[in-house]
């Protein structure tokens, strides 16, 4: 089945460690997005990519990094510079232009211990 | 930058009652999306609106995009416990390709 797969679903990290969240899509979508969700905050855009080998910062990019080496993959690294990384992370993809449905993964929970 | 403001932030209704959720944009909307979510899970696509004045319905949920394309409303008729969740509106921030969301409206439906 086509869709977006995020892994892992749950992840624990010690302070000072980097961690990478995986996002893979087999929808042949050009655009991919990473969001962070905290209670009462809705979805805040971290990074987005409209094409392979290109990406732009969203509203809260500090402490995060991404890569887009392949069309189907858009991993997010939460670095030790992120002050408050405990949150729910959502990945999304779309064909990349207006008028198309945007699809979301099931999300990943990151807890810093 | 474009911002989406949703109101109300939370809503508690008795089962069977109608309700409306609003999404107001600081700039002209070029496509407005409505999603439903249970916190900690993925987003479920409800509908997308593009044209000013457009209205779409799915089961008991109706969404409209106003003529000036800066506000959308989501109306639920005869609410049921299955409608409970967080409703989020999303839009593209102009031509930049960044997809932004409102903070969401938490809906609770009392049996």
Interface residues (C-beta under 8 A of the other chain):
Chain A: X31 X33 X35 X37 X39 X40 X41 X42 X43 X44 X45 X48 X50 X56 X58 X59 X88 X90 X92 X94 X96 X98 X99 X101 X102 X103 X104 X105 X106 X107 X109
Chain B: X1 X6 X9 X30 X31 X33 X35 X39 X40 X41 X42 X43 X45 X48 X50 X88 X90 X92 X96 X97 X98 X99 X100 X101 X102 X103 X104
